[in-house]
Amino acid sequence: MPILTLSNVNQYYGGSHILRDVSLKADVGKVTVLLGRNGVGKTTLLKSLMGLVPIRSGQIEFDGIPIQASTPYQRARSGIGFVPQGREIFPRLTVEENLRMGLASKPAGTSIPTNLFEMFPILDEMRKRRGGDLSGGQQQQLAIARALACGPKLLVLDEPTEGIQPSIIKAIGRVITRMAKQESMAVLLCEQYYDFAEELADYYYVLDRGAVVAEGPGSEMREKNVRQRVTI
């Protein structure tokens, strides 16, 4: 059974129909990739999943429980880690303090998992540095580590490669693969950088004008010419 299932989700902004009967799923141990051009509803879909914007109709089920009426903090507490587009770290807090924010749902005194510093060694070196002083790539690593701090069952990432240098993109790709395969986690990756998405995808969905227009195993993306569907 998939850990995440969206069924016929519809969402509106004013009179604009943004998401149109969107259905998708994400399985534990797999990287599920959501692709699409700018403005097709990808970020809105992720915000709907996290409860940041309400859905008009449909169902969102996580770990066997409907969550469309749950608050964002309830969804996070249930085991969904979210890395938003633009990172949204706390610039005035240190790296260590940012990571502790990811432990907000845990009992007081819970330690930062040591494996985060193994995955992102630069964060260990910069524990006492303010988040706003880090480079864009380092901030992205911090945002991902913060989302992983609470040990989520599902990791949701919104365009993690945006504005990031190639060497860090590769490091992020290794972490995403490791979390899905070795840590028994489901990963839902919203991405516009096609090559990165194709490399990681176990399964893909293509969104266009708020609707899923194509889906299939990641191994078939090249054969189905998915690149052409998502390239501007």
Secondary structure, DSSP 8 states (H G I E B T S, - for coil): --SEEEEEEEEEETTEEEEEEEEEEE-TT-EEEEE--TTSSHHHHHHHHHTSS--SEEEEEETTEE-TTS-HHHHHHHTEEEE-TT----TTSBHHHHHHHTTTTS-TT----THHHHH-HHHHHTTTSBGGGS-HHHHHHHHHHHHHTT--SEEEEE-TTTT--HHHHHHHHHHHHHHHHTS--EEEEEES-HHHHHHH-SEEEEEETTEEEEEEEGGGTTTTTHHHHH--
